[in-house]
């Protein structure tokens, strides 16, 4: 159900700028959501794939904010409060306020930036033979559709275009694949997503440069996998 339907029925006063959503979990997770998002595509969700939400998914009701980070999708929703200012709740101050390298802090991080990750081969797996392998993974962006995904087989020195699996939908997981002939030598593979706004998934060094070392809750950096000569796959992040 669109959240807008409920808000329209309740009626909003002129000063309504934020919705404070509170969960019924032990932590009473509370997040402040801009009213513009609430009147756009925000949803109150009670079912998924033809069945009621399961307890671990937030039964009986949860908030769903397409494109926003998962921590905003409050589970076990028990209260919505319309306010003029954000709540600055515990989570919004101690957890999701990001200290920046220049000493300032970014109050809110809502949208998921473009990200991709190779799921096969990935950490803990092992290539048992040389020759043909298919590199596969998923990509997404909170700002719209994934435009393309590029894969590097040489630790970022060069990049190849991966194939996207249809349908490619806005703010949805998109699977990608690339055929690869492994010669049995050590390699570092990684992927980067580009969304329809032109944003390119950054390296960890690029991300740290603009966000510092304390914004790990919002890490969308490129993630490399190191493949040894024996085929074992481990974390390749320096």
C-alpha positions, -999 to +999 in steps of 0.1 A: +000+000+000+014+035-008+022+054+023+008+085+005-027+069+006-026+067+044-012+103+047-039+116+024-066+100+045-052+113+077-045+148+063-013+167+065-008+201+081+012+228+063+043+223+085+046+186+078+082+181+067+092+147+081+077+113+091+093+096+121+089+058+118+093+036+149+097-001+150+084-025+177+117-043+181+136-042+214+158-013+201+127+006+189+146+015+158+135+050+148+142+068+115+133+102+101+121+103+065+116+134+044+080+140+036+088+142-002+098+105-001+068+095+019+045+111-007+064+096-036+070+059-037+072+049+000+051+018+008+036+001+039+042-036+032+023-065+048+028-092+021+055-104-003+052-128-032+017-138-024+021-145+014+022-124+045+055-111+058+074-135+079+085-124+114+121-119+104+109-097+076+090-074+099+056-090+103+029-077+105+039-044+088+071-028+076+081+004+058+097+001+024+115+030+008+127+021-027+163+033-033+169+042+003+194+022+025+180-009+041+183+005+076+155+030+067+130+002+060+117+000+095+105-035+105+076-043+129+063-008+123+042+004+152+041+042+149+043+070+123+045+105+135+043+136+113+067+163+124+083+195+113+119+185+122+138+152+121+139+132+153+177+129+155+171+095+171+198+073+186+204+055+154+205+087+134+232+103+156+253+075+170+251+051+140+243+069+107+258+104+111+291+103+092+321+122+103+338+137+073+376+142+068+373+180+071+358+177+106+322+183+096+295+156+097+269+145+072+236+142+091+217+118+068+226+092+042+195+080+025+201+068-010+221+037-019+249+046-042+257+024-072+274-008-061+282-042-075+298-074-062+310-105-078+293-135-062+310-162-082+339-168-078+340-151-045+355-155-010+355-190+004+350-206-030+377-225-050+383-229-087+390-266-093+400-264-129+417-241-154+398-229-185+363-215-188+346-200-159+316-176-158+321-145-135+287-136-121+274-110-097+248-084-088+246-047-091+222-020-079+216+017-075+192+037-054+192+064-080+177+044-108+187+017-133+221+001-136+234+013-169+264-010-171+288-031-151+325-035-159+347-063-147+385-062-143+406-094-144+439-076-136+433-057-103+418-027-120+444-021-147+418-027-175+381-033-177+356-053-198+319-048-203+298-074-186+264-086-199+234-075-179+206-099-174+171-086-184+149-071-172+170-042-159+146-023-135+149+009-116+164+005-081+164-033-084+191-059-082+206-065-117+226-097-124+256-095-146+280-121-162+313-123-180+329-154-196+365-159-184+393-183-194+414-187-163+450-197-171+457-210-136+478-180-126+471-157-096+445-131-105+425-103-088+390-098-102+366-070-094+335-052-107+322-017-108+287-005-116+277+027-135+241+039-130+219+059-153+230+092-136+266+085-147+278+078-112+307+053-112+312+029-083+345+041-066+375+023-053+380+022-015+408+048-017+385+072-036+357+066-011+379+072+019+392+104+004+358+120+004+342+103+033+370+095+057+374+062+076+343+064+098+315+061+072+317+023+070+279+020+073+277+033+037+306+015+020+298+011-017+334+007-027+347-018-054+354-052-037+382-073-052+386-111-049+421-126-050+425-160-067+456-179-059+473-204-082+456-232-064+422-217-072+413-205-037+394-172-035+400-147-007+394-111+001+416-090-022+411-057-004+444-041+006 
